[in-house]
Amino acid sequence: MRIMLIQPNYHSGGAEIAGNWPASWAPYVGGALKTAGFTDIEFIDAMSNFIEDDELAKILQDRQPDVVLATAITPMIYKSQSTLKLVKQICPNAKAIMGGVHPTYMYREVLSEAPWVDYIIRGEGEEVTVNLLKAIANGTDKIDRQTILGIAFLEEEKVVATPAHPPIKDLNTLTPDWSLLDWDKYIYTPLNTRVAVPNYSRGCPFRCRFCCQWKFWRKYRSRSPKHFVDEIETLVKEHKIGFFILADEEPTINKSRFMALCNELIDRNLGVHWGINTRVTDILRDEKELPLYRKAGLVHVSLGTEAAAQLNLNLFRKETTIADNKKAVQLLRKNRILAEVQFIMGLPNETPETIEESYRMARDWKADMTNWNMYTPWPFSELFQDLADKVEIRDYSHYNFVTPIIKPDNMTREDVLKGVLRNYARFYSWKFLEYWLEKDPFKRRYLLGCLWAFVKTTFNKRFYNLSRVKQKGLHTEVEFGFDESKILSAEQMAQFKQNIPADIDSIGTISACGAPNDLSECDNYTKIQQKHDIIQVAVIEDEEETRLNLRKNLRSQPGIEVASEATNAETGLVLLESIDVDIAVVDSTLPDMNLVKFIRMARKVQGNSYVIPSKILVLVTPDQESIISEALEAGANGFCLKDAPIQKLANAVQTLYHQGSYQDPAITPLMLTPITPG
């Protein structure tokens, strides 16, 4: 059976400014297929090679594939649909299959618009693709498809979606086939070297409201550091890559495992540099470890700073502060790591003043690089549902981070774009001088390479899709090129809000496509006790002011570090399943789960994870005697008054860490019966 994987020929003027990026889904899915026994697999990167439809038609005519798989993020969806339509025109008997984030949630709309698509793969693709293609190879897919988990299709003109496939339990079973790629095509402009985008972990325990990755991957998992660095060694030695970017949403969440990854890279001395995206709070947590990260080759960190105003940080549910953002940038620069910050622009409250403030903030923080990204309202994200009555542009081809989709209340889209482009021009004009003054030779070369990427793509107008900006005398006009048929009236927007086309049944849970939150028994992991010089604490508290005070005050106490935070039980469970912490400080009233249930679930997920179970300290009020008793019976190790002075809370943490239990003496006398920690 001849299998063809296609990356559709879509371009936006965003991340491509740094070079051509390999489509990592192809090696991972292709490798899974090869491991399952499929041998005739070819990857066509129409995007990196700018393959137009007439050329692609000739390739299809020549190869005559039996199965074609194409991917689709939201702005790529129309091109992916038309690519598979072309497949059906040239090879009518071929099975046309689509995967990716957008069709995972929008399969109803996709199948309605593109009925020529035979199957949609929903969620994590490797195991689902193998199961589906085995049925196709056997000629039984139409008989078996109702039982194949994680797919959607049309049957008698009705959309059928099978239950979601479980997440892959062990990412060490991934077998990517990187030989599918033509590596000469993937050059990272700043360093003029081959670039790869491998997966170290998948998933994210944080639930930023504009994002959907935490729902797509459903469960946070990571590979063993050794297994992952084995893959990096293959990429370096067999494919000559010199730089890699982790595809992960949150690679640093598990500090001990990330440090183990760094040490593995140092031990192997592969001479490769790399970059990551991560959270500000992790950089603050790892202040002392940043020299180790740099020694391991980490040279570029993109921070999800997102907003120049605390109001928008709260709206996004970022769980960070403006002050945190500035300090994280300073720490990275101090350790010779390039600090890149991101701002999300174009929300309804955008004004010329907020755009200007983001520029001043980038300059004040002394960020090495800054990106101003237009808010892209993924139609399956939580924030989209709140703003749906303001999103009249439903032309998904422009949902690309460089086009203002929402019209702000007090600005035009054109003025938003002009303001952002002005920020870029001013910021990098300063950097043209500052980069030359960088003392570290490697970082100076890298920064100048980044500047060259900006200059190069500005001249050819690929950067930020500058070709749409027209200079007419002294007047600048912007031609966005929206498809007029996809601009909704107020009445249509109201109707769409009532009849949401996305499968978003999973909002508020860590699941995908209506599937239940899977906390079933999983493979046993090797548990390694980590010895900490400082007590590592996770704070699980939904009240923002209380959470920020706990972070600040606990960190001020000697021997205590706040390793991470969560704002609800669902996210807290993923944290405790994913990272090594000594003490979990948990509010007794969580917004989404009963405390006793949370503690029982925490004990279950930690028992099935690779982390050492943490001790749980519950923050209570004096009138919660029954809750205290039940919590301790469920597995909590201690309790302390929620409004206790910080010195007392620090003592509770230290006592619990050293002795295994703690009972606040201010509450214990009020208990009617003696209690024993679980």
N, C-alpha and C positions, 0 to 999 in steps of 0.2 A: 504494500500500500504506500503510495507516494504522498508524503505529508509536506505541506508548505506553510511556513509561518511568515506573516507579513506585518511589518511596521508601516502603517499608512503614511502617505506623503503629506504630512501636516506641519506647518511652521507658524510661529507666532511672534518671534522677536523677544522671547524671554530668556530662558536658560541657555539657549543655543549660542548666545554671544560668547560663551567661554569655550566653544568648540562643539564637536559632534559627540553626543553621548550614546554609548551602546544601550540598546533596548534589552535590559536585563531579563525581562520576562521570557525572552526567547531561549537563552541558555538554560534557565531553570526548568521551563516547561519542556523544552526539547531534550534536556538531559533526563528528565523523568520518563519521557517516552522511549528514549534509547535504553534506559535501564529496564523498561518493561518489555523490551524485545523489538521495538519498531526501529528500523535501521535506515530507511530511505527518508531522511528529513533534510529540508533546505530552508534557510532563512533569507528572506528578501527584505532589506532595509530600504524601503522606498523613501523614507524620510531623510536619512543621512545622504543618500545618493540622488536625491531630487528626481526620483523616477516618476515621470508623468504617466497618465493612463494609457497612452498609445504604446509606450515602451513596456509597461507592465502587461498589457494585453499580449504582446509578442512573447514575453516570458511565459505567461500562462499557456499560450498556444503551444509553445515548444515543450514545456514540462508536463502538461496535462496532469496536474495533481488530482488525487482522489479526495483529499481533505485539505481545506485551507482554514487556518486560524489567524484572525486579526485581533489586535487589541484596541481599546478605546478608553482614553480619559475623556472628560466632558468636552473640551474644545475640539477633540479629534473625532467625535462621534459621527458627524455627517460624512467625513472622509472615510471613516471605517465602513460605514453603511454603503457608500458608493463603491468602495473597493470590493466588498463582497458581492455587490450587484454585478460588477464587472466579471468577477469569478464565475458567477452563474451564467453570464452571457457567453463566456468563452468555454467554460467547462460545465455544462448544465447538469451533469451527473455528480459533480463534486459536492461534498458536504461543506457548507459555509458556516463557520463557527466563530462567534465573537466572545471575547472575555474582557476583563478590566473593571475598574471601579464604576464607571458610568453605567454600563449595561447590567452590572450586578444589582443596582437599585432601580434602574429605569427600564427594566426589561419589557414591561408592558408597553411603554411608549416606543421603544426600539422595535419590537416585533410588529407593532401597529404601523410604524413608518416604513419598516424594511422587512416585509413578510418573506423575502427571499433568504433571510438568515434562518438556517436550519436549527441551530442550537445556540443558546447563550450559556456560558459558564459563569456561575455566580460565586464570587468570593475567591479564596486562595485556589490557584489553578492547577497545581501539579497533579494531585490525586484524582480530582474530578476529570481532568482531561484524559488521563490514562484510562479511567473506567469507561468514559464515553467512547474513546477510540477503539477500545477492545470490542465494544458492542458493534461499532461500525465495521470493524475488520471482520467480525463474525457474521455480518449481515443481519444482526438481530436488534439493531438500535431502536427501530420503531416498535418492536415487541417489548424490549427491556427498558425503554426510557422512563417509564413511570416509576421505576425502581432505582434509577441512577440519581443519587443525591447531588444537589447543587447545580441543577440545570433548569433552563426554561425553554419552551418551544411552543409552536402553534399546532393545535390538533383540532381539526374541523373548524378552523377559523377562530378558535378560542385559545387564550393564553393559558398554558399549564406551567406551573412552577413546582418542582419537587422540593421536599424539605432540604434545608441547608446541609452541606457536607460538614462533618466536624473539622475543626482546625487540625493541621498536621501536629501530632503530639511532639515528635522529636525532630527538630530542624537539622540534626546531624545526619538524618537520612536523605537530605537533599543531595542530588548528584548533577550539578549544572554541567552542561557541555559547552565550554567557552570556545571550542573549536568551530562552532557554528558561525562565529563572527569573523568578518574581514577586518582584522585589527588595524590595518593601515588607514582605515576610515575614521578611527576614533582617537583624535588628537586633542589633548587639553591645551588650549592656546597659551595660558599663562606660563607653562613650563615646557611647551613644545614637546610633549611626551604622550605616549599612549595612556588612555584612561579607562578604568573599569568602575562599575557600580554594583558591587556585591552586597548580598544580604548577610548581616551578622545576626540581627534580631528582627522580629516582626511584631507589630502591635504597639500600642501605647496605652498606659494606664490613665493618661490625662484626657479630659473630654472637652477640649476647646470647642466652643459652639459653632465656629465656622468650619470645622474640620469633620472628616468622616473616616479617617484611617483607623481610628480606634474601633469603629463598627465593622469595617471591612475585614480586618485581621482577627477581631473578636477576642483574642487571648494573647497576652504578651508572652513571647517565648524567645529564647536566644540559643545560639549554638555554643558548643564548648569552644573556648578560646583556641585550643590546639587544632580542632577540626577546621575552624575558620581560617586560621593562619596557614594551615595546609593548602587551602584554596588560594590564598594570597601568594604563597610560594609557587604554586602552579601558574598563576597569572603572570608573575614576574619572570620565572625561568622559561616557561614555554611560549608565552605570548608577549613578553618584553614590555609589560606595562610599567610605568614609572610613577603613576599617581592613581589613587582610587578614592572615591567618595562613598561612604556608607549610605546605602539606600534607606537606612533605618529612620523611624520617627523619633526614637528615644534610645540611642545606643549606650548612653552613660547611666541609665537608671540604676543598674546593679553595679555599684562602685567596685566591689571586689572582683567581679568578673571582667569589668572593663580594664581594671589594673592588670589582671592576669593576661588579657589580650595584649596590652602594651608590653608587658614583660616578655611574652612569647615573641613578639615582633623584634624586640631588642635582642633577645637571645639568638634569633636566626639571622639578624643583620642583613636583611634583604635589600637595603638601600632604597626603599620605596617611601614616598611621601603620601600623605592622605588628609582628608578633610571630613568633617561631620556637621550635621545639624543637631543642635541640642538645646536644652532649656537653660535659662539663666541660673536657676536655682542649683543646678548640678555643678556649674562652674564655681559658684560661691562655695558649695559644699567641698569641692575638690581643690581648694586654693593651694594646699600643700603638695598635692599630687601633680599639679600642672607641669613642673619640670620633668617628671617622668613621662607624661604624655608627649611633650615636645621631643624628648629623647627617643621615643618610639616612632617618630616621624610625623606626628600630628602637627600640621602647619596651618590649618585653616579651620576655623570654627564659625559657623553661621548660627547666630542666636535668634531665637524667636521672640524678639523684643516687641514686635507687632504694632505698638501704639505709642504716640507721643503724649497721650493723656491718660491718666489713671482711670478715667471714666470708661474709655474704650477697652483698657485692659480688663476691667471688671466685666464689661459687656461680653468680651471674648471668653471669659472664664479662664484667664491665663494664670491666675494665682501668683503673679509677680508684681513688683512695684517699679516705678521709674528709677528710684535710687538703686534697686537691685541691678537694673539694666546697666547703669553707668559703671557700677563697681565691677561687674563681670567683664565689661570691655577693658577696663583698666588692668584687671588681673591677667587677661589673655595677652595684652600688649607687653606687660611686664615680663612675660615668659616667652616672648618672641613668637607668639602664635597670632596669625592674622585674625583680627576680630571683625566679622561682618555682621551688621545689624539689619533687621528687616522692619519696615513700616507698612502697615496696611492702610491704604488710602481709599477715599471715595465712598465712605459711609454716609448715611443721610445727614449727619451733623457736621460734615466737612465744610470748612470755610477757608478763605484765603489765609486767615490767621493760623488755623491749625496746620495748613500745609507749610507755612513759614516756620511754625514752631517745630515741626519735625526736622527741618533743615538746621535750625539753631541747636536742637538737641543732638543731632548727629555730629555737629562740629564741637559741641561742648563735651560730649563723651569721648571725642578723639577717635572715633571708629575708623579702622583702616579702610573699610568699604561699607557702603550703604546701598540698600535696595529699597525703592519705593514701589510696592506692589499694589495694584488696584484690587480692591475687595472683589473677590470672585464668588458669587453666592451659589455654591454647589446646590442643586435643587433637592438634594437628599440630606442636607445638613440641618441641624437644629436652628441655626440662626436664620436660614432662608425662610423657615416657616414664620418667623416673627416679622420678616421684612418682605414677605411675598407680595403684599399690596403696593410695594414700591418698586418692584422688579418687572417693569413692562417689557424689557428686552429679554426675549427667550431664544435669541439666536446664539446657540451654545458655541458656535465656532469662535465667538469673541470672548468666551469665558476663559481668558488666558493670562490673567494677572497684569496685562499691559493695557487693557481697555476698561474705561469706567462704565460699569454696567448699570449701577444705580445712579439716578440723578439726585444729587444732594438737595436739601430743602432750599439752600441759599446760594447755589452755584450751578452753572451749566456743566455738562460733562466736558465740553471743550476747555473750559477754564480749569477744571481739575487736571486734565492732561497737561495743559500748558504750565500749570504751577509745578507739577511733578517734574516735567522736563527741565524747567528752570532750576529746580533743586539739584538735579543730576549735573547740569552744566556748571553750576557754582561749586558744588562739592568737589567734583573731580578736577576742576581748574585749580583748586587749592592743592589737591592730592598730586597733581603733576609736579609741583615743587616739593611737596613733603616726601614723596616716595624716594626722590633722589637723595634725601638727607637721612634716610634710614641707615642706622649703623650696622645692623646685621647683614652681611653680604647676601646670604640666601634669601632672607625676607625681602631685601631691596630688589633682587632680581625677580622674585615672585610678584611683588607689588607692581613693578614696571611691566611685567607680562600681563597682569590683569588690566592695567591701564591700556596697553596695546590692544587687548581684546575689545575694550570699550571704543577706542579710536577706530579700529578696523571696521567694526560693525556699525559705527555711526556714519562712516563714509559710504558704506554700501547700503545704508538705511535699513539694515536688518534689526539693529538695536531698537527695541520698543516699537517696532513696526513704523519707523519714521517716514516711510513712503506715503503714509496717509496724511502727513502734515504738509500742507501746501502754502508756500509763501507767495502772496499776490500783492506786489508792491510793498508797502509798509505793513500790510495786514496779513496775519497768519490765520489760515482756515484749516479745520480738521474734517476729513471725510472718513467717518468710522466705517461706512459700508455695511451697516446692519441690513439684514434681510427684512424688508418691510412687512412681509407676511408673518414674521415672527415677533412683531411688536404688538403687544396686547393693549386693548382699551381697558379703562377702569372696570367695566363690567366683566370683561374676560378675566382680568386679574382676580376679581372677587370670586368668579366661578372656579378658577384654578385653585384658589385657597380652599374651597369646599371639596374639590375633587382632585386631591394631590396625586400626580402620576407616579410619584416615587414610592418604592416599598420602604417605608420608614417606621414600620411597626416596632423596630428595635430601639427607637429613641428612648434614652433613659436606661438602657441595659447594654451590657457588653455582648452583643450578638449581631447577627447579620441576617437580613432578608426574612425576618419574622421567626428565626430559629431561637429556641430557648437558650438561656445562658448555660453553657455546658460545663458543669463542675463535677463530671463523673471521674471515676478513678483513672489515673494516668500512669504512665511508666514510672518506675522508681528512679530516682536520681541519686547520684553520689553526693552525700552531704559533707561539706568540708567546713569545719568550725573555723571561723575567722577570728583571729585575736586582734582586738582593737585597743589602741592606747587611749582612745577617746570613746565614750559611750555614744553609740549611734542611735538616734531617736527618729521615729517617723511620727508626725503629727497628723491626726485625722479629725478635722474640725471644720464645720461648714460656715460658722460665723466668721466673716472676714477679719474684723478687727481683733477678735480673740486669737485667730490663727496667726496673724502677723505679729501680735504681741508675744505669743508663745515662741515663735521662731526667733525673734529678736532677743527676748529675755533668756531663753534656754541657751542660746549661743553665747550669751555674756557670762555664763557660769563655767568655771574651769572644769575641764574633763568631759564636756557634753557638746555634741554636735547634732543639729537637725539635718538628717540626711535627705529627707524628702517629706512632702506634704500631700494630703488629699482633702477634698472638700465634701466627700460623701462616702457611704459604705461601699458602693460598687467599685469606685476607684481605689479606695483603701484596700479592698481585697486583692486587687491586682498588684498594688504596691507590695503588700506583705507576702504575696506569692512570688514576687520578682526580685526583691532586693534584700540584702542582708542588713537587718537592723537589730539592735539589742532590745530596745524598748519601743512599743507602740503606745503613744499617748492618745487615747480615744475619748471623744466627747460621748457622754451617755445618751444624748439625743441626736441621732443622725437623721437627715431629712428623708432618706430613702429606704431605711431598714431598721427593724427593731434591734436594739443593742445585743440582746441574747442571741438572736439569729446571726448577727454579724460575728460575734465571738466564735460561735460554733463553726460558721463557714470559714473564718480565718484559720482555725485549727485544722480544718479539713484541707484547705488549699495549701497550707504550709506543710502538712504531712505528705502531700503528693508532689511537692516542689523540691528544687535543689537547695533551697535556703534552710538555714537552721531556724526553727520556730522562735519567734520573738516573744518576750514577756509583754503582757498587756496591762497597762495602767489606765484605769477608767477615771475620767473627770466627772464628778457628781455634785449634786446639790444636797443639802442636809435632809431634804424630804424624800429621798429616793432609797429608803431602806430595802424595799422589796426588790428593786432593780439591782442593788448591790449584791444581795444574796444570790439572785438568779445568775448574775454575771459571773460571780466567782465560781458557782457550780458549773457554769458553761465552759470555764477555762481561763477566765481573767486571773491575773496574779496579784492585783492590788487596786486600791482606789484612793483618790485624793480629792479634796474640795476643789471645785472648778475655779473659784476665785482666791485660792491660796496664794500667799506671797511667793514670789519667784524663788526665794531661798528655800522655802518649804517644798515647793514642787521639785526643785533640783535635788533636794535631800531624798524625796520620794523616789526619783529616778535612780539615784545612786544606791539607795538601800535595796530597791527592787533588783537592780543589776547584780549586786554583791550577795544578797541574802535570798533572793528568789521570791520574796513577797513583801507587801507593804500595805498597812491599814492605817489610814489617817486617824490619829488619836482624837481629832475633833469630831469624828463621826462614829467611831467604834462604840463609845458609851451609849449612843442612841439606838444601837441595834438590839432588838428584842432577844435574839438568840445568837450564840457564838457562831462564827462562820470560819470556814477553812478555805483558803485559796484553792482554786481548781487545779 
